[in-house]
Every structure is written in structure tokens, then in C-alpha cells.
Amino acid sequence: MASLLPLFNAGKLAPVLNVGTLVRPTTKAEYNARSVALPPKLFSHNDQQSYWQASSAEGATSGWGGRIGDLLQSGNGTSALTCISASGNATYLSGRSAIQYVTGTNGPTALINGASSLYGSAAAASALRSIMGGAQANLIANEHATVSKRALDLYAQVNGALGSAPAANFPLFPTGNSLADQLKIVARLISVSQELGAKRQVFFVSIGGWDMHDFLVRDHPTLVGRVADAMRAFYDTTNALGIADKVTSFTASDFGRTLVQNDDGSDHGWGSMHFVLGGAVQGGRIYGTAPDFGHNTPSDVGQGRLLPTTSVDQYAATLASWFGVSAGNMSTVLPNIGNYSTTNLGFV
């Protein structure tokens, strides 16, 4: 991750140690005795991904990114562009009222392929769009029409705005890097935020391949290198746009890996190490409490699984506070935050 070191030295990047899903502060003795509430289905990929994103196991209907959107979407000219994913639907971006808008890496996906004519007729294409978005008597049909009309309208709006920010104007992103491709469209969307009437937005990107039960030594350096190069290009682009202090990016994951090997890989862990990057970040130092490495330490709950010393709630609350969520509204975004005496870690 050498490409991130200059940003750490410049005070723009902060590692946060041993972050993981918790319901409340938990000791090893409490974990072993099951004397406090624990996140459901620990060490399960889908459930811990959901708990990271939503403070609830698989099946959650809203995530903390979306719940931030609930509170702040009214300040945007187009509320439907508050929560945007470049990586498909994500629990993280679903709000109780805020919706998530999904875009591809080259721009928004057009319904009916964005056709301006149907069988050679512009009038027929216009009629089809009118039928797709027209009011219906049946409740389900009417909701489908509402979603279709919104998709058609948003495509025209977003695609038109992106015309003033062509991909060729964003040369810093590496090729052959799926995370960089996603962050590139995010950067393009941020660059036209005024045209979109957006003042505060939450974005989601992702990169997979971390479930390394095999070939960890071979594959892990490649993956962390892609993360580093993509994040570095994204920061440098926001800096070139003059908005680095207004954009904060951070990492998240379902869990870390065990410290005990599993053949030539490792197994599902718990606490993991994360990075926060941006012009507003108080970087150049490390946040959180380092785990005790070794066999049967106070941090080891078995197989070298690290008991988190910083909760996702504390990590998220720090970011939400910077973003503009008030202390009074924090429990709306993070229902378990009241279980912690420290809710702002100070990294941003």
C-alpha cells in the first residue's frame, strides 16, 4: 500500500485499528460467558456484511448510510440522488425513506436502452415512456410506474450532467482496477453535484476476493495494492477538483481474518483494520486500540480471531457527525450508539 504512505505522512490518511461489529463494549470474559448481547451470527459473511452496513443481521431493510440520507436528503435539489451506489444494490444505502440510485461505472443505466425511437418512430418511443410512467389504478402497477418514471427522469438528468464531466477528464485512475473504475464514476458525479442540485451525498463502492482460505500470501498483496491505488487516485482527483476537504472515503469489511493459518490461507475473523482518507481527516496518526497479538491473549477469542476494541457504531458515528448528523439524531442512524461512552473517535 505504498501509494498511500505519502498521504499518511501529509496528514490526510488515518488508520483505525481493530474495528468490528459489536452491540456494546465487550470483554473476552463477557464473550466467553455470553453475558452481553453479541452481533448475531458472528463469522458469517452475509450476516456480518449486513451488520456492518445496518446494525442488523441479513434481511435489514435500511443501512446507516441510507439513514443518514433520510435526515439530509431534503437539502438536495433531487433527493433521489442523495444515496448512490456504483456497485449494485447495497443495504448500506437503503433508508427508511431515502432510496438508493444505482449507476454503472460508465454512467447511469438507461431503461429501454435509452432509445429515442421505437421501430423508427420517435412518437412511438415517447408514447412508450408515457405508458411506462403513467399513473395506474392498481396499487402495485402504480408503484411500478412511479419507479419507472423516476428511473427515466433520473437517467436524463444524470446523463446530461455527466456530459460536462467526460471520463477523459479524469486521467489519474489506474486501469484494470474495478474499484478505481467505481471511484472514477463517483468522482465524475461529485464534480457535477451543482448541476445535479446535490449538496450532501453518500456513495458506495466495493471490491471482492478477500475470503482467502487459500493463496493468501500470493493474492492479498495484489488486492490491498488495488485498494491503495484506487483510493490514492480518488483523493488526488478530489484534490485537483478543489474539494478534497469536502470528501471523506473510508473502508469497511464483513470481518478480518484469523491469525492462525488455515493451510495456505486463513479463516473468518472478527476485528479488522481500516483506513479513512480525505482533506478533512486528522491523519498522520493511528486511531483506536491495537489488539494484543498472540495465542490466547485478551484479544484472541479463538483461532486468532480478534475481539474488536472499536465498534462499527463508533467508527460510523464519527463519520456521521462530520457529515452533519446531530448528536440528537445519532441514535436514529445508529441505534446502539448509546451503549458507548466515546462516540467520536476524532479522526475527521
C-alpha positions as CSV (number, residue, x, y, z in Angstrom):
1,M,0.0,0.0,0.0
2,A,3.0,2.3,-0.6
3,S,0.9,4.7,-2.7
4,L,-1.0,5.7,0.5
5,L,2.1,6.4,2.6
6,P,2.6,10.0,1.3
7,L,-1.0,10.8,2.2
8,F,-0.5,9.4,5.7
9,N,2.7,11.5,6.1
10,A,0.8,14.5,4.8
11,G,-1.9,14.0,7.5
12,K,-4.7,13.1,5.1
13,L,-5.0,9.4,5.9
14,A,-5.8,7.7,9.3
15,P,-5.7,4.0,10.0
16,V,-8.3,2.9,12.6
17,L,-7.3,-0.3,14.4
18,N,-9.4,-3.4,15.3
19,V,-12.8,-2.2,14.2
20,G,-15.6,-4.7,14.2
21,T,-19.3,-5.4,14.9
22,L,-20.4,-5.1,18.5
23,V,-23.6,-4.4,20.3
24,R,-21.8,-2.8,23.3
25,P,-18.3,-2.8,24.6
26,T,-17.3,-6.4,25.2
27,T,-14.5,-8.1,27.1
28,K,-13.2,-11.6,26.4
29,A,-14.7,-12.9,29.6
30,E,-18.1,-11.5,28.6
31,Y,-17.8,-13.0,25.2
32,N,-16.9,-16.4,26.6
33,A,-19.7,-16.3,29.1
34,R,-22.2,-14.9,26.6
35,S,-23.2,-12.4,29.3
36,V,-23.7,-9.5,27.0
37,A,-25.5,-9.1,23.7
38,L,-23.4,-10.1,20.7
39,P,-23.9,-9.4,17.0
40,P,-26.0,-12.2,15.5
41,K,-24.3,-15.0,13.5
42,L,-20.7,-13.9,14.0
43,F,-18.2,-15.1,11.4
44,S,-21.0,-15.4,8.7
45,H,-20.2,-13.4,5.6
46,N,-23.7,-12.3,4.7
47,D,-24.8,-11.5,8.2
48,Q,-21.7,-9.6,9.2
49,Q,-21.8,-7.6,6.0
50,S,-25.3,-6.7,6.8
51,Y,-24.4,-5.9,10.5
52,W,-21.6,-3.6,9.3
53,Q,-23.9,-1.8,7.0
54,A,-27.1,-1.8,9.0
55,S,-26.5,-2.7,12.7
56,S,-28.8,-5.7,12.0
57,A,-28.4,-9.2,10.5
58,E,-29.3,-10.3,7.0
59,G,-32.7,-9.1,6.0
60,A,-32.2,-5.5,7.2
61,T,-34.3,-3.0,5.3
62,S,-32.1,0.1,6.0
63,G,-28.4,0.8,6.5
64,W,-26.7,3.6,8.3
65,G,-25.7,5.3,5.1
66,G,-29.3,5.4,4.0
67,R,-30.5,6.6,7.4
68,I,-28.0,9.5,7.1
69,G,-29.7,10.1,3.8
70,D,-33.1,10.2,5.4
71,L,-32.0,13.1,7.6
72,L,-30.2,15.2,5.0
73,Q,-31.9,14.4,1.6
74,S,-34.2,17.4,1.9
75,G,-31.2,19.7,1.4
76,N,-30.6,18.3,-2.1
77,G,-32.4,19.5,-5.2
78,T,-33.0,15.9,-6.3
79,S,-33.5,13.8,-3.1
80,A,-33.2,10.6,-5.1
81,L,-29.5,11.4,-5.8
82,T,-28.6,11.5,-2.1
83,C,-27.5,7.8,-1.9
84,I,-25.7,6.5,-4.9
85,S,-24.1,3.0,-5.5
86,A,-21.6,2.2,-8.2
87,S,-21.7,-1.5,-7.1
88,G,-25.3,-2.6,-7.3
89,N,-27.9,-2.5,-4.5
90,A,-26.4,-2.3,-1.0
91,T,-28.1,-2.5,2.3
92,Y,-25.9,0.3,3.5
93,L,-27.6,2.9,1.2
94,S,-31.2,1.9,1.8
95,G,-33.0,4.4,4.0
96,R,-36.4,4.4,5.7
97,S,-37.5,7.0,3.2
98,A,-34.3,7.7,1.1
99,I,-33.8,5.5,-1.9
100,Q,-30.6,4.4,-3.4
101,Y,-29.7,5.2,-7.0
102,V,-27.5,2.6,-8.8
103,T,-25.2,3.6,-11.6
104,G,-22.7,1.8,-13.7
105,T,-19.0,2.7,-14.0
106,N,-19.6,4.5,-17.3
107,G,-22.7,6.3,-16.1
108,P,-26.4,5.6,-15.4
109,T,-28.1,2.6,-16.9
110,A,-30.9,3.6,-19.4
111,L,-34.3,1.9,-19.5
112,I,-35.2,0.6,-22.9
113,N,-31.5,1.3,-23.8
114,G,-32.2,5.0,-23.9
115,A,-33.8,4.6,-27.3
116,S,-35.1,7.8,-28.8
117,S,-37.2,5.9,-31.4
118,L,-39.2,2.7,-31.4
119,Y,-39.4,0.9,-34.8
120,G,-38.1,4.1,-36.3
121,S,-40.7,6.3,-34.7
122,A,-39.8,9.0,-32.1
123,A,-43.6,9.4,-31.3
124,A,-43.9,5.7,-30.5
125,A,-40.9,5.9,-28.2
126,S,-42.4,8.9,-26.4
127,A,-45.7,7.0,-26.1
128,L,-44.0,4.0,-24.6
129,R,-42.2,6.2,-22.0
130,S,-45.5,7.8,-21.2
131,I,-47.2,4.4,-20.7
132,M,-44.3,3.2,-18.5
133,G,-44.5,6.2,-16.2
134,G,-48.2,6.9,-16.3
135,A,-50.5,6.7,-13.3
136,Q,-52.2,3.3,-12.8
137,A,-55.3,2.3,-10.9
138,N,-53.8,-0.8,-9.4
139,L,-51.5,0.0,-6.4
140,I,-48.7,-2.4,-7.5
141,A,-48.9,-1.2,-11.1
142,N,-48.9,2.4,-10.0
143,E,-45.8,1.9,-7.8
144,H,-44.0,0.2,-10.7
145,A,-44.9,3.1,-12.9
146,T,-43.6,5.6,-10.3
147,V,-40.3,3.8,-10.1
148,S,-40.1,3.6,-14.0
149,K,-40.8,7.3,-14.4
150,R,-38.2,8.2,-11.7
151,A,-35.6,6.0,-13.5
152,L,-36.4,7.6,-16.8
153,D,-36.2,11.1,-15.4
154,L,-33.0,10.5,-13.4
155,Y,-31.3,8.9,-16.3
156,A,-31.9,12.0,-18.4
157,Q,-30.8,14.3,-15.6
158,V,-27.6,12.4,-14.6
159,N,-26.6,11.5,-18.1
160,G,-27.0,15.1,-19.2
161,A,-24.9,16.4,-16.2
162,L,-22.1,13.9,-16.8
163,G,-21.8,15.2,-20.4
164,S,-19.9,18.2,-18.8
165,A,-17.5,15.8,-17.0
166,P,-16.4,13.2,-19.6
167,A,-14.3,10.3,-18.4
168,A,-11.3,11.5,-20.4
169,N,-11.1,14.5,-17.9
170,F,-10.3,12.1,-15.1
171,P,-6.9,10.7,-16.0
172,L,-5.5,9.7,-12.6
173,F,-7.3,6.5,-12.1
174,P,-5.5,3.2,-13.0
175,T,-6.9,0.8,-15.5
176,G,-7.6,-2.9,-14.8
177,N,-8.8,-2.0,-11.3
178,S,-12.6,-2.4,-10.7
179,L,-12.5,-0.3,-7.5
180,A,-10.8,2.5,-9.4
181,D,-13.5,2.3,-12.1
182,Q,-16.2,2.7,-9.5
183,L,-14.4,5.6,-7.7
184,K,-13.9,7.3,-11.1
185,I,-17.7,7.5,-11.7
186,V,-18.1,8.7,-8.1
187,A,-15.6,11.5,-8.8
188,R,-17.4,12.4,-12.0
189,L,-20.7,12.6,-10.2
190,I,-19.3,14.7,-7.4
191,S,-17.8,17.1,-10.0
192,V,-21.3,17.8,-11.4
193,S,-23.0,18.0,-8.0
194,Q,-24.1,21.6,-8.6
195,E,-25.7,20.6,-11.9
196,L,-27.5,17.8,-10.0
197,G,-28.5,20.1,-7.1
198,A,-26.7,17.9,-4.7
199,K,-25.1,19.3,-1.5
200,R,-24.5,16.1,0.6
201,Q,-24.3,12.6,-0.9
202,V,-23.3,9.2,0.3
203,F,-21.7,6.8,-2.1
204,F,-21.0,3.0,-2.1
205,V,-18.3,1.1,-3.9
206,S,-16.9,-2.4,-3.4
207,I,-14.2,-4.9,-4.2
208,G,-14.4,-8.6,-3.5
209,G,-12.0,-11.5,-3.3
210,W,-10.9,-11.3,0.3
211,D,-12.2,-14.7,1.5
212,M,-8.7,-16.1,1.4
213,H,-8.9,-19.6,2.7
214,D,-6.1,-20.3,0.1
215,F,-3.3,-18.4,-1.6
216,L,-3.3,-15.6,1.0
217,V,0.4,-14.7,0.6
218,R,0.1,-14.7,-3.2
219,D,-3.2,-12.8,-3.6
220,H,-3.5,-10.4,-0.6
221,P,-0.8,-8.0,-1.7
222,T,-2.4,-7.6,-5.1
223,L,-5.8,-6.8,-3.6
224,V,-4.5,-4.3,-1.0
225,G,-2.5,-2.7,-3.8
226,R,-5.6,-2.2,-5.8
227,V,-7.4,-0.6,-2.8
228,A,-4.4,1.7,-2.2
229,D,-4.0,2.8,-5.8
230,A,-7.8,3.4,-6.2
231,M,-8.0,5.4,-3.0
232,R,-4.9,7.4,-3.9
233,A,-6.3,8.2,-7.4
234,F,-9.7,9.2,-5.9
235,Y,-8.1,11.5,-3.3
236,D,-5.8,13.1,-5.9
237,T,-8.8,13.7,-8.1
238,T,-10.8,15.4,-5.4
239,N,-7.7,17.5,-4.6
240,A,-7.4,18.5,-8.3
241,L,-11.1,19.5,-8.2
242,G,-10.5,21.6,-5.1
243,I,-12.9,19.6,-3.0
244,A,-10.6,17.3,-1.0
245,D,-11.7,18.7,2.3
246,K,-15.4,18.0,1.4
247,V,-15.0,14.4,0.5
248,T,-14.1,11.6,3.0
249,S,-13.7,8.0,2.0
250,F,-13.4,5.0,4.3
251,T,-13.1,1.3,4.2
252,A,-15.4,-1.4,5.6
253,S,-15.5,-5.2,5.6
254,D,-17.5,-8.0,7.0
255,F,-14.6,-9.1,9.2
256,G,-10.9,-9.6,9.3
257,R,-9.1,-12.9,9.1
258,T,-7.8,-15.3,11.8
259,L,-4.2,-15.0,12.8
260,V,-4.0,-18.8,12.8
261,Q,-3.3,-20.2,9.3
262,N,-5.7,-22.5,7.5
263,D,-3.4,-24.4,5.2
264,D,-2.1,-21.6,3.0
265,G,-4.8,-19.1,3.9
266,S,-6.8,-18.0,6.9
267,D,-10.4,-18.3,8.2
268,H,-13.2,-15.9,9.0
269,G,-12.1,-13.4,11.7
270,W,-13.7,-10.5,13.6
271,G,-11.9,-7.2,14.2
272,S,-10.1,-5.7,11.3
273,M,-8.0,-2.6,10.4
274,H,-9.4,0.2,8.3
275,F,-8.5,3.5,6.6
276,V,-10.1,6.9,6.4
277,L,-8.9,9.3,3.8
278,G,-9.7,12.9,2.8
279,G,-8.8,16.6,3.3
280,A,-10.8,16.8,6.5
281,V,-9.1,13.8,8.0
282,Q,-6.9,14.3,11.0
283,G,-4.3,11.9,9.6
284,G,-0.7,11.1,10.2
285,R,-1.5,9.1,13.3
286,I,-3.2,5.9,14.2
287,Y,-6.6,5.7,16.0
288,G,-8.1,3.0,18.1
289,T,-6.6,0.4,20.4
290,A,-4.2,-2.1,18.9
291,P,-5.1,-5.7,19.7
292,D,-2.9,-8.0,21.7
293,F,-1.3,-10.3,19.2
294,G,-0.5,-13.9,20.2
295,H,-2.2,-17.1,21.3
296,N,-4.9,-16.8,24.0
297,T,-4.3,-13.1,24.6
298,P,-7.2,-10.9,25.9
299,S,-7.9,-10.0,22.2
300,D,-8.0,-13.7,21.0
301,V,-11.4,-15.3,21.2
302,G,-10.2,-18.4,19.4
303,Q,-8.1,-19.2,16.3
304,G,-6.6,-15.7,16.4
305,R,-10.0,-14.0,16.0
306,L,-9.6,-10.5,17.3
307,L,-12.2,-9.2,19.7
308,P,-12.9,-5.6,18.4
309,T,-11.7,-2.8,20.5
310,T,-13.6,-0.2,18.4
311,S,-17.1,-0.8,17.3
312,V,-18.6,-0.1,13.9
313,D,-21.0,2.2,15.6
314,Q,-18.2,4.4,17.0
315,Y,-16.5,4.4,13.6
316,A,-19.8,5.3,11.8
317,A,-20.8,7.9,14.4
318,T,-17.5,9.8,13.8
319,L,-18.2,9.9,10.1
320,A,-21.8,10.8,10.5
321,S,-21.0,13.6,12.9
322,W,-18.6,15.1,10.3
323,F,-21.3,14.7,7.6
324,G,-23.7,16.8,9.6
325,V,-25.8,14.4,11.7
326,S,-26.5,16.0,15.1
327,A,-26.0,14.3,18.4
328,G,-29.7,14.2,19.0
329,N,-30.3,12.3,15.7
330,M,-27.3,9.9,16.1
331,S,-29.4,7.1,17.6
332,T,-31.8,7.3,14.6
333,V,-28.8,6.4,12.4
334,L,-27.1,4.0,14.8
335,P,-29.5,2.5,17.3
336,N,-26.8,1.0,19.6
337,I,-24.6,4.2,19.8
338,G,-26.0,4.9,23.3
339,N,-24.1,1.9,24.6
340,Y,-20.7,3.7,24.2
341,S,-19.2,6.5,26.3
342,T,-17.0,7.6,23.4
343,T,-18.9,8.2,20.2
344,N,-16.5,10.4,18.3
345,L,-13.0,9.0,17.7
346,G,-11.7,12.3,16.3
347,F,-10.2,11.1,13.1
348,V,-12.2,13.5,11.0
